[in-house]
Amino acid sequence: SAPILSTDSGQALTFPLEEGRNLLALDGGELEWGWKKLMQGSVGLEALLRTDGRRQDEARKVTITPAYQKFAEGSALIQVGLTKVLCAVSLEERVPAFLRGQGKGWVTAEYSMLPRATSTRTPRERDAGRVSGRSQEIQRLIGRALRAVTDLKALGERTVQLDCDVIEADGGTRTAAITGAYVALYQAMQLLVKHRVIPKIPLQASVAAVSVGLVNGELLLDLCYDEDFRAQADFNVVFTDRGELIELQGATEAAPFPRQRVAEVLALAAQGVEPLFRAQRDAIRNL
């Protein structure tokens, strides 16, 4: 399919594009012609802005496949655009030393990327002898997000270990990991209830996350890698399905931005998590 745009005279123009491409994907004379049209005001900036043809407020397509791994107590494969993350849950009948004897459980996470999840090979972190600062930051975020919706008293003295492994990375891997990990966690809790280890699923709400970025002065929802690379500021926002905010991460890569932008970011992110919650509910119904 090809996008149809209008000239100043009202004449319809059809770009000879393959499906999923926009003007940024053009080359040669097509790109030069499209740029001239932009300068003339015949084509809006939004036609050039997103590399995959989405609207500014449009999230990428999401699919969640539950119970993806046979042996894990809970698992899910989440795909958001081209990004794919495998989330798995392991249950241990013990808690960290600082929680022993308190009658509470614990939820923790590990995050990693396969070497060829990216366009060039990324060495395994074990080769460096330590977990990178980025991975530590992300896995702590995942753990905090899932603990926030878990009744740790109702879980009892056991540990939920979440493993989130990025298979394909095209931006938003941490937000996809949080969204997929919730489905894997739900399946594991469902298993505990099925075997009468606990009386009910100790999850108080579902949790999902999405990114928002400031690119060329415009807020974009759910950044792919190219947009994230070009962003002047980017945010990761974690919500419950009750509309409660769990975490807001944000930083500028260039000039400061007005604080009013934060309210705009939250409003756009709140819109963006709704299809994620729907995908979670669909996946859980299939367990």
Salt bridges, closest charged atoms under 4 A:
GLU32 OE2 - LYS36 NZ 3.73
ASP52 OD2 - ARG54 NE 2.81
ASP57 OD1 - ARG55 NE 3.24
GLU58 OE1 - ARG55 NH1 3.65
GLU92 OE1 - ARG94 NE 3.20
GLU93 OE2 - ARG158 NE 3.04
ASP127 OD1 - ARG126 NE 3.98
GLU137 OE2 - ARG174 NH1 3.00
ASP222 OD1 - ARG60 NH2 3.00
ASP226 OD2 - ARG230 NE 3.13
GLU227 OE1 - ARG50 NH2 2.83
GLU227 OE1 - ARG54 NH2 3.48
GLU244 OE1 - ARG242 NE 3.03
GLU247 OE2 - ARG144 NH2 2.67
GLU264 OE1 - ARG261 NH1 2.96
ASP282 OD1 - ARG285 NH2 2.19
